[in-house]
Amino acid sequence: MIDRFVNEAGEVSIARTRIEGELRTLRRSLLDLTENVIRLRNQLREVEIQAEGQMQSRIAQAEAQHSDFDPLEFDRFTRLQELTRMMAESVGDVTTIQQNLLRNLDAADTALHAQGRLSRDLQQALMGVRMVPFEELADRLYRVVRQTAKELGKRANLDIQGGAIEIDRSVLDRMTAPLEHLLRNAIAHGIETPDLRAAAGKPEFGQITLRLTQLSNEIALELADDGRGLDYERILARGRSVGLVGADETPGENRLTQLIFEPGFSTAEKVSGVAGRGVGMDVVKNETLSVGGRIEIFSDPGQGSRFLVHLPLTLAVTQALLVRSGERTYAIPSNMVEQALELKEAALEDIRASGQVEWKEAVYPFTYLPRLLGDNQAQPATSRYHWVLLVRAGSQTLAVLIDELRGNQEIVVKNAGPQFVRLQGYSGATVLPDGEISLILNPVALAARQVAAPLDAEGAAQEAAETEQRVAQTRIPSVMVVDDSLTVRKITSRLLEREGFQVVTAKDGVDALEQLGDYRPDVMLLDIEMPRMDGFDLARNVRADARLKDVPIIMITSRMADKHRNYAYEIGVNHYLGKPYQEEQLLELITGFIAAQRT
């Protein structure tokens, strides 16, 4: 029943988040309405001034109706003055409605925040019922240490510190078997026999310490022993014998440490009920990742090993970073993200060339998110800026290129279904405010699945060239539409987006030049007559810029005189298209220019 209540409280949170999203959209629309009303009021005032200045006195009418007044003594209003006054009243009414809507929206926002606090209190209270102290597991762990030490003829003590810290029962149930295996490993591979400990000047009883600390919404579980530590020589020999390490390769300690998580890997000399079966550390890692945690290993040869496991406080609610890649939105646990980089195209090209990102003396291998999901055809969208996330799970790092960063959000974790149970790198799903179902990803675990065969220098260079050519051929072409008419911009954008182009719009030449500062479209569509800067001036500025001079320009206008056409070709316009035009004709021109550029 508690699980059902928690689930229903999560549904309430999702519904509230959806309402908040709708209110944000409504507020943005109201702000746009406010700006438009202010602009309309200013424009109407100018019209009124012009109308008052052109006040007409009808002499004939004056003689018939008001013969006693001179035209300078009595103003005769025309239909234009009457319309401007009626429009002024209408604008005043619209302003009143807009202000009432803003007040109602603020009241709804306040009520929703109050409801959010109540929902959060209810959810935390329900979560508190699910929380249990870690020391409930203490007797079971003590028994595992006693039995394992007795079987192997060793002596060991277990000291649990911070056992009063509470953790979600579902997390504790999932991590019980991995903890037992870590304790067995500590005794089988770490703690020495009494005679070896005496020879090394150590106490007869080996000491195993299990320390728990709470860090924000995480539990840090540290398992340390005073045994021999990791035997890197034996790990290296075993790695070479099973083909995980090349014959001439000399891996560092970090790489050797990661080898013990490989399926089937064991350094035990003989198989027993405790060690040697090659099933264990890979299961520990997978279970830790499946609950959204991470594991790190530290070793001091001859002095002992230390396993540091970070676990979420609860599996029901967590903080996640929402990212978009292609047409889908994914959630990445926030505790995995170390840094989010916003890069220009040149900086991203440098990272692509090197294949890695260096940050704070750490190296992050670089990849594009759809590659981790098995999509080798998808390509990043063309944009002024690009987002790269630096993520870490334990000692493993990764730099992931995404198309859009949608911000951090508290999400309700849902079971993704039986199909995802055995898949690495997926820790559930969540429902976004707009109703979309988003998978919760672990990019590091997804990257660990993909083991690529090493290439020689020539093969790597050839693959890089082929990849670059494929990116150039499959990159989504972009078109800039510059027109002062909102209707024309919308209709043209809809047409081009339907055909698969990426569209950027500008309302005049000045707006287009600002956007062209760090953005280069594949084709530009220009109108001639626009405020602030017309199409001819914009075309001259584009042709004078060394970075943009090769961009094809199609001028679309109703001015079909030879004078306009000849002048357009003189300043460097590639094609002069008259209105009205056929959609097929425009699409054929754009695709022709893009194909010519790529070849």
Secondary structure by P-SEA (a helix, b strand, c coil): caaaaaaaaaaaaaaaaaaaaaaaaaaaaaaaaaaaaaaaaaaaaaaaaaaaaaccccaaaaaacccccccccbbbbcaaaaaaaaaaaaaaaaaaaaaaaaaaaaaaaaaaaaaaaaaaaaaaaaaaaabbbcccaaaaaaaaaaaaaaaacccbbbbbccccccccaaaaaaaaaaaaaaaaaaaacccccaaaaaaaccccbbbbbbbbbbcccbbbbbbbbcccccaaaaaaaaaaaaccccccccccaaaaaaccccccccccccccccccccccaaaaaaaaaaacbbbbbbbccccbbbbbbbbbccccbbbbbbbbcccbbbbcccccccbbbbbcaaaaaaaaaacccccccbbbbbbcccccccccccccccccbbbbbbbbcccccbbbbbccccccccccccccccccccccccccccccccbbbbbbbcaaaaaaacccccccaaaaaaaaaaaaaaaaaacbbbbbbbcccaaaaaaaaaaaaaabbbbbbbccaaaaaaaaccccccbbbbbcccccccaaaaaaaaaaccccccbbbbbbcccccaaaaaaaaaacccccccccccaaaaaaaaaaaaaaaac
